[in-house]
Amino acid sequence: MPDRKFGFDTLCLHAGQIPDAATGARALPIYQTTSFVFDSVDHAASLFNLQTFGNVYSRISNPTVCALEERVAALEGGRAALAAATGMAAQTAALLTLAKNGDHIVAARTLYGGTYTQFAVTFAELGIDTTFVDPDDPDDPWSAAAPPGGVIVQTPGPSAGPNATGTLRVPVPKNVPTGPRRVAIQAGHWKSDETPDELRRLIPQTGAEWEGVTEVEINLDVAQRIGVILNSKGIVVDILPTTIPVGYVADAFVALHADSDGVGVNSGFKMAHGARRGPYEDALLNDIKDSFGAATRLEYDGTHITSAMRGYFAFNWSRYQHALAAHTPAVILEMGYLSNDDDRALMLDKPDVLASAIADGVLKFLNDTPRSKIFGQDLVVPAFPSRPSRQSPSP
């Protein structure tokens, strides 16, 4: 019955295990073995090469432990789980997945003693610094403790209860711009070969190309024209390459790209912004969308907005240091399809039209949204990105 959805109590008893085929025993045995038999040399090789599921050595995997992991994953609605021998081992495995030499943790000084020592001593020896703060003192300088990309766990997540989602408080950046308004225009894929190690997956992503025209040359040309227009209005403009300065802060950010469907059928422009960010991104998106659509007469291609656009690396402050501060209003704009003759001609022959339209949208946003609103208070966002809802299992 592979499609049956079992209830919580049933999963507690039986998830991750099937009755023993030889004896029919229902209960899960404790496999007190250190090693396992292989069918052949080839079978052993496939197990050690991680090409086949199975057990190699109990220190690595064991049927009893595997059943526990699958059971916990089923109860939590996860894809998989990892069982550890101790709480310290579990914390180490989880935190060293997220933090590395040079990173910074902000933690409550009321943590259990063993965890406090792990953060203060063990992780310090690995080059991971921890700032301890008082979670009950409203005057404690949480924001001063949080580095770029740092956040505060405000309410606990699923570990606190089945329906708890958890929230994070993102402090107002310490380097809010002063003086003239500041805008960043990113030329997509420009200097992608110079990205830091955390963004190394972007190095081979050089952008779309069609009939000898490259996306990056269009992106950079339009970005520079936008810069000239905004500069003339007294706006400070940063033309950014692929690499974003750590925790970058500005009054607005627009990433310029062009798409290709590989066949020349699709046409139009599309836009997106990230999740778990400030409340003004819809306004920035709509202002640019309205001005760009009116000026270019391109259709808005909402059908082909992808998860890669919504999850654009520059928006992902919780994963990357080289990303925008969560307060910075940010959007990505795919200006058209290089693979479409009409779209490509527009981008090549009328870059000033595109640049003026984008600049007009940015200026409207800046006029309607003062800096005091954008950076007026800490952000409170969900602890985890939203996921497609799943139907609750029934008994």
C-alpha positions as CSV (number, residue, x, y, z in Angstrom):
1,M,0.0,0.0,0.0
2,P,2.6,2.6,-1.1
3,D,0.1,5.5,-1.4
4,R,-1.5,5.1,2.0
5,K,-0.9,7.9,4.5
6,F,-0.5,6.7,8.1
7,G,-1.3,8.7,11.2
8,F,1.2,9.9,13.8
9,D,0.7,7.0,16.2
10,T,1.2,4.4,13.5
11,L,4.3,6.2,12.3
12,C,5.7,6.2,15.8
13,L,5.4,2.4,15.9
14,H,6.1,1.2,12.4
15,A,7.8,3.9,10.2
16,G,11.1,2.9,8.7
17,Q,10.6,-0.9,9.3
18,I,8.8,-3.8,7.6
19,P,8.0,-7.2,9.2
20,D,10.9,-9.7,9.0
21,A,10.4,-11.7,5.8
22,A,11.8,-14.9,7.3
23,T,10.0,-15.0,10.7
24,G,7.1,-12.5,10.3
25,A,8.2,-10.7,13.4
26,R,6.6,-7.3,13.7
27,A,9.0,-5.7,16.2
28,L,12.2,-4.2,15.1
29,P,15.2,-6.2,16.3
30,I,18.4,-4.7,17.7
31,Y,21.1,-5.7,15.3
32,Q,24.2,-6.4,17.5
33,T,26.7,-6.7,14.7
34,T,29.7,-4.7,13.7
35,S,29.9,-5.9,10.1
36,F,27.8,-7.2,7.2
37,V,28.0,-9.9,4.5
38,F,28.4,-8.8,0.9
39,D,27.0,-10.8,-2.0
40,S,30.1,-10.4,-4.1
41,V,33.1,-8.2,-4.6
42,D,31.1,-6.1,-7.0
43,H,28.3,-5.7,-4.4
44,A,30.9,-4.6,-1.8
45,A,32.4,-2.1,-4.3
46,S,29.0,-0.6,-5.1
47,L,28.2,-0.1,-1.4
48,F,31.5,1.5,-0.6
49,N,31.1,3.8,-3.7
50,L,27.7,4.8,-2.5
51,Q,26.1,3.4,-5.6
52,T,23.8,1.0,-3.8
53,F,21.9,1.4,-0.6
54,G,22.9,-1.0,2.1
55,N,25.1,-1.5,5.2
56,V,28.8,-1.6,5.3
57,Y,29.9,-1.3,8.9
58,S,27.8,-0.4,12.0
59,R,29.9,2.6,12.7
60,I,28.6,4.0,9.5
61,S,25.1,2.5,9.2
62,N,23.1,-0.2,11.0
63,P,19.6,-1.4,10.2
64,T,18.3,-0.5,13.7
65,V,19.7,3.0,13.5
66,C,18.4,3.4,9.9
67,A,14.9,2.5,11.0
68,L,15.1,5.1,13.8
69,E,16.3,7.7,11.3
70,E,13.5,6.9,8.8
71,R,11.0,6.9,11.6
72,V,12.0,10.4,12.9
73,A,12.0,11.7,9.3
74,A,8.5,10.4,8.7
75,L,7.2,11.9,12.0
76,E,8.8,15.3,11.2
77,G,7.8,15.3,7.5
78,G,11.5,15.4,6.5
79,R,13.3,13.9,3.6
80,A,15.9,12.1,5.9
81,A,17.3,12.2,9.4
82,L,20.7,11.6,11.0
83,A,20.9,9.9,14.4
84,A,23.9,10.8,16.6
85,A,25.1,9.1,19.8
86,T,25.0,12.3,21.9
87,G,23.4,15.7,21.8
88,M,26.9,17.2,21.5
89,A,27.5,15.1,18.4
90,A,24.2,16.2,16.9
91,Q,24.9,19.9,17.6
92,T,28.4,19.5,16.1
93,A,27.1,17.9,12.9
94,A,24.3,20.5,12.5
95,L,26.4,23.6,13.2
96,L,29.5,22.7,11.3
97,T,27.3,22.2,8.3
98,L,26.3,25.9,8.6
99,A,29.4,27.5,10.1
100,K,33.1,27.4,9.1
101,N,36.4,29.1,10.0
102,G,35.8,32.8,10.1
103,D,32.1,32.7,10.8
104,H,30.3,34.2,13.7
105,I,27.5,32.8,15.9
106,V,25.2,34.9,18.1
107,A,23.9,32.8,21.0
108,A,22.1,33.3,24.4
109,R,24.3,33.2,27.4
110,T,21.7,31.1,29.1
111,L,22.5,28.1,27.0
112,Y,23.0,24.7,28.8
113,G,26.6,24.5,30.1
114,G,27.8,21.9,27.7
115,T,26.6,23.8,24.7
116,Y,28.0,27.1,26.1
117,T,31.4,25.4,26.4
118,Q,31.1,23.9,22.9
119,F,30.5,27.4,21.5
120,A,33.0,29.3,23.7
121,V,35.9,26.8,23.6
122,T,35.6,24.1,21.0
123,F,34.2,26.2,18.2
124,A,36.6,29.0,19.0
125,E,39.5,26.5,18.4
126,L,38.0,25.9,14.9
127,G,38.0,29.6,14.1
128,I,34.2,30.1,14.7
129,D,33.6,33.0,17.1
130,T,30.5,33.3,19.3
131,T,29.0,36.4,20.9
132,F,26.9,35.6,24.0
133,V,24.0,38.0,24.7
134,D,21.2,38.2,27.3
135,P,17.9,37.1,25.7
136,D,15.8,38.6,28.5
137,D,17.4,42.1,28.5
138,P,15.7,44.4,26.0
139,D,18.7,46.8,26.2
140,D,21.2,44.1,25.3
141,P,22.8,45.1,22.0
142,W,21.7,42.2,19.9
143,S,22.2,44.1,16.7
144,A,25.7,45.0,17.6
145,A,26.5,41.3,18.1
146,A,25.1,40.2,14.7
147,P,27.5,40.4,11.8
148,P,26.4,40.8,8.2
149,G,23.9,38.1,7.6
150,G,23.4,37.5,11.4
151,V,20.0,37.1,12.9
152,I,18.3,36.4,16.2
153,V,16.1,33.5,16.9
154,Q,13.0,35.2,18.3
155,T,10.6,32.2,18.6
156,P,11.5,28.6,18.4
157,G,10.7,26.4,15.4
158,P,9.3,22.9,15.0
159,S,11.4,21.5,17.8
160,A,9.2,23.5,20.2
161,G,5.9,22.0,19.0
162,P,4.3,20.3,16.0
163,N,2.8,23.6,14.7
164,A,5.6,26.0,15.6
165,T,7.2,27.6,12.5
166,G,9.6,29.9,14.3
167,T,10.6,33.5,13.6
168,L,13.9,35.3,13.2
169,R,14.5,39.0,14.0
170,V,16.9,40.6,11.6
171,P,18.5,43.7,13.1
172,V,18.6,47.0,11.2
173,P,22.0,47.1,9.5
174,K,24.7,49.0,11.2
175,N,25.9,50.6,7.9
176,V,22.6,52.2,6.7
177,P,23.5,54.7,4.0
178,T,23.5,58.4,4.8
179,G,23.4,61.3,2.4
180,P,22.1,60.8,-1.2
181,R,19.9,57.8,-1.9
182,R,22.0,54.7,-3.0
183,V,20.9,52.2,-5.7
184,A,22.7,49.1,-6.9
185,I,22.3,47.8,-10.5
186,Q,23.7,44.4,-11.0
187,A,24.8,43.3,-14.4
188,G,23.9,39.6,-14.4
189,H,26.8,37.2,-15.1
190,W,29.4,40.0,-15.3
191,K,32.7,38.8,-13.8
192,S,31.2,35.6,-12.7
193,D,34.7,34.0,-13.0
194,E,35.7,36.2,-10.0
195,T,33.2,35.0,-7.5
196,P,34.3,33.9,-4.0
197,D,34.5,30.3,-2.9
198,E,30.9,30.3,-1.5
199,L,29.6,31.2,-4.9
200,R,31.8,29.0,-7.0
201,R,28.9,27.2,-8.5
202,L,28.2,30.5,-10.4
203,I,31.6,30.5,-12.2
204,P,30.5,28.4,-15.2
205,Q,27.2,30.3,-15.5
206,T,28.0,32.8,-18.1
207,G,24.5,33.6,-19.2
208,A,22.4,33.2,-22.3
209,E,23.8,33.6,-25.8
210,W,22.0,33.7,-29.2
211,E,23.4,34.4,-32.7
212,G,26.6,35.8,-31.2
213,V,24.9,38.1,-28.8
214,T,25.7,37.5,-25.1
215,E,23.4,38.3,-22.2
216,V,26.2,39.8,-20.2
217,E,27.0,42.5,-22.8
218,I,23.3,43.6,-22.8
219,N,23.1,43.5,-19.0
220,L,26.2,45.6,-18.5
221,D,25.2,48.1,-21.3
222,V,21.7,48.7,-19.8
223,A,23.1,48.9,-16.2
224,Q,25.6,51.6,-17.2
225,R,22.9,53.6,-18.9
226,I,20.7,53.4,-15.9
227,G,23.6,54.6,-13.8
228,V,24.0,57.7,-15.9
229,I,20.3,58.5,-15.6
230,L,20.1,58.0,-11.9
231,N,23.4,59.9,-11.3
232,S,21.9,62.9,-13.1
233,K,19.1,62.8,-10.5
234,G,21.5,62.9,-7.6
235,I,21.3,59.2,-6.9
236,V,24.5,57.3,-6.0
237,V,24.7,54.2,-8.1
238,D,26.8,51.1,-7.7
239,I,27.2,49.0,-10.9
240,L,27.7,45.5,-9.4
241,P,29.2,42.4,-10.9
242,T,28.0,38.9,-10.0
243,T,29.7,39.2,-6.6
244,I,27.7,41.2,-4.1
245,P,29.6,43.0,-1.3
246,V,29.1,41.2,2.1
247,G,25.8,42.2,3.6
248,Y,25.3,44.9,1.0
249,V,23.0,47.8,2.0
250,A,21.2,50.2,-0.3
251,D,17.9,51.9,-0.9
252,A,17.1,49.6,-3.8
253,F,18.8,46.8,-5.8
254,V,17.9,45.6,-9.3
255,A,19.6,42.6,-10.9
256,L,19.5,42.7,-14.8
257,H,19.3,39.5,-16.8
258,A,18.0,38.3,-20.2
259,D,16.6,34.9,-20.8
260,S,16.6,32.3,-23.6
261,D,14.2,29.4,-24.2
262,G,16.5,27.7,-26.7
263,V,13.9,27.8,-29.5
264,G,12.9,31.4,-30.0
265,V,9.2,31.0,-29.0
266,N,8.9,32.8,-25.7
267,S,8.7,36.6,-25.5
268,G,8.3,39.2,-22.8
269,F,9.8,40.2,-19.5
270,K,9.5,38.8,-16.0
271,M,10.4,39.8,-12.5
272,A,10.6,38.3,-9.0
273,H,11.9,39.1,-5.5
274,G,12.9,36.8,-2.7
275,A,11.2,35.7,0.5
276,R,12.0,36.5,4.1
277,R,13.0,40.0,3.2
278,G,11.7,43.6,3.9
279,P,8.1,44.7,3.2
280,Y,8.8,47.0,0.3
281,E,9.9,44.6,-2.4
282,D,6.4,44.3,-3.9
283,A,6.3,48.1,-4.4
284,L,9.8,48.1,-6.1
285,L,8.7,45.3,-8.4
286,N,5.4,46.8,-9.3
287,D,6.9,50.3,-10.0
288,I,9.5,48.9,-12.4
289,K,7.1,46.4,-13.9
290,D,4.6,49.2,-14.8
291,S,7.2,51.5,-16.3
292,F,9.1,48.8,-18.1
293,G,5.9,47.3,-19.6
294,A,4.6,50.7,-20.7
295,A,7.9,51.8,-22.3
296,T,8.8,48.6,-24.1
297,R,5.3,47.3,-24.9
298,L,6.6,43.8,-24.0
299,E,4.1,41.4,-22.4
300,Y,4.7,40.4,-18.8
301,D,5.7,36.7,-18.8
302,G,4.4,35.7,-15.4
303,T,4.1,32.1,-16.6
304,H,7.8,31.4,-16.7
305,I,8.9,33.0,-13.4
306,T,11.2,30.3,-11.9
307,S,12.2,29.2,-8.5
308,A,15.7,30.1,-9.5
309,M,14.5,33.7,-9.8
310,R,12.7,33.8,-6.5
311,G,15.6,32.1,-4.9
312,Y,18.3,34.2,-6.6
313,F,21.5,34.0,-4.6
314,A,21.7,37.7,-4.0
315,F,18.5,37.6,-2.0
316,N,19.6,34.7,0.1
317,W,21.2,36.4,3.2
318,S,20.6,33.3,5.3
319,R,22.9,31.2,3.2
320,Y,25.5,33.5,1.7
321,Q,27.7,36.2,3.2
322,H,28.0,37.8,-0.3
323,A,24.4,38.7,-0.5
324,L,22.1,41.7,0.1
325,A,21.2,42.7,3.6
326,A,17.6,41.6,4.3
327,H,16.4,45.2,4.6
328,T,17.6,46.2,1.1
329,P,14.6,46.2,-1.3
330,A,15.6,43.9,-4.2
331,V,14.2,42.5,-7.4
332,I,15.5,40.5,-10.4
333,L,14.4,41.6,-13.9
334,E,14.6,39.4,-17.0
335,M,14.4,42.1,-19.6
336,G,13.4,39.8,-22.5
337,Y,14.4,36.7,-24.4
338,L,17.6,36.8,-26.4
339,S,16.3,33.8,-28.3
340,N,13.3,35.8,-29.6
341,D,14.0,38.0,-32.6
342,D,11.8,40.9,-31.5
343,D,13.0,40.9,-27.9
344,R,16.6,40.7,-28.9
345,A,16.2,43.6,-31.4
346,L,14.7,45.7,-28.7
347,M,17.5,45.0,-26.2
348,L,20.2,45.6,-28.9
349,D,18.7,48.6,-30.7
350,K,16.9,50.5,-27.9
351,P,18.9,50.0,-24.7
352,D,18.1,53.6,-23.8
353,V,14.4,52.8,-23.7
354,L,15.0,49.9,-21.3
355,A,17.3,51.9,-19.1
356,S,15.0,54.9,-18.9
357,A,12.0,52.7,-18.0
358,I,13.9,50.9,-15.2
359,A,15.3,54.2,-13.9
360,D,11.8,55.7,-13.9
361,G,10.5,52.8,-11.9
362,V,13.4,53.0,-9.4
363,L,12.8,56.8,-9.0
364,K,9.1,56.3,-8.3
365,F,9.9,53.8,-5.7
366,L,12.5,56.1,-4.0
367,N,10.1,59.0,-4.1
368,D,7.3,56.9,-2.5
369,T,9.5,55.1,0.0
370,P,11.7,57.2,2.2
371,R,14.9,55.6,3.7
372,S,13.4,56.0,7.2
373,K,10.7,53.5,6.3
374,I,13.1,51.0,4.7
375,F,15.5,50.9,7.7
376,G,13.1,52.1,10.4
377,Q,12.9,48.8,12.4
378,D,14.1,45.3,12.7
379,L,12.5,42.7,10.4
380,V,10.7,39.7,11.8
381,V,10.6,36.9,9.2
382,P,9.8,33.1,9.2
383,A,12.7,31.0,10.4
384,F,12.5,28.8,7.3
385,P,11.7,29.5,3.7
386,S,8.1,28.6,2.8
387,R,7.5,25.2,1.2
388,P,4.6,24.0,-0.9
389,S,1.9,22.8,1.5
390,R,1.4,19.1,1.9
391,Q,-1.8,17.3,2.8
392,S,-1.9,16.2,6.4
393,P,-1.6,12.4,6.8
394,S,-4.7,10.6,8.0
395,P,-4.9,7.4,10.0
